[in-house]
Amino acid sequence: MGVLSRTPAPIDCDRPASADFLRVLAAWAVGAFHIWQQSWYSRPAAEHWLRAGSVGVDFLVMLSAFCLFLPWANAAAQGRPLPQTRPAEFYRRRVARLLPAYYASLLFSLALAVYRSGWSRALAVDLFTHLTLTQQLFPACYIGTQLNAVSWTLTVFALFYLVFPLLAPLCAKHPLPTLGALCLVQAGYSQWALHQYGTGEYALLFNQFPAFCGVLAVGMAAALIFAELAHGSWTVRFAPRAACTALGVAAFVWLDRCMRLQAWAAEYQQFQLINRMPLALAAAAMLVCFGLGLTPPAPARRLLRGLAALTYSFYLWHQMLTVFLKYDLHLPAWQGVTPPNQLGDKVWMQQAHALYWTAAIAVTLAAYYGVEKPIAKRLHGKKG
């Protein structure tokens, strides 16, 4: 991605390439974190991204707010009427986007749970909450779930989607009060949750929806800033576009520094809640600056879009697949009750790392092209 021409290509105001880039980066970070948890294989240059990769979820939340709100931000910046999407239509499209691929992964995790422990009333409750995207609201179905452990994030997204039809026009018309209120919700909730640190309750609290409200505000504010700047006459000039690119690089360096601090924090979950906003701001700054500065050539743009399209299926499958391979199938082969990574077997760690990434990518491709894309085409009459 670079600004190489004296006459930069026009900015894509509706879907900047930087959004796809951040989506791929965030999904990779989450996947790298979960696979590292099982293999313990890492290289020094990227180790802090592996250890802090769970923060990629925060970036995905912020990015969702940016992408969903961008049409409202563009309309407000250009003085056009705001989009008039009816809530029922918005919910229908969100359901069609999220649930088919999610239910396919849920079916696999249900089969695994029954195979491991048999059917039970607790599993029935677990399944019901997962089907209704309410699993994060119940401790036994969130921290103690027998199903797909990463799916708790869908509760956060579902609650955001529930309020978005009201939030979007309100933010477009009254941005500062709306964004300020969201930030105050996160600040107040986080302060309350931090007082629970050191108790069993904290693990249930620090990733709940109110703890992400400020992150959502950052995403929507980034959309407003991007839309306001992307339509200016300066966008056809090389110097300011190059300056934006340089600022994007600086934002990435800032983000890398934040990830390093997060990775080596003595109290990881406490540090994450306290520093959730700086991390989101660094990611949003990179998103906006690269979006304003860079217009990749068509092949690179297609590649980024293709990779970004795979991230949802990847997110749904990679963690439970890795655990299944390691603990159910004992792959790569190992004996006994203590996994080889805990015994310092570096050859096994490297083999596990390669196997888990290969399997995750293969199943992602199968899930996307076999489930997600065909269903999207049927529901929306277009390709994926």
Disulfide bonds with the S-S distance in Angstrom:
none
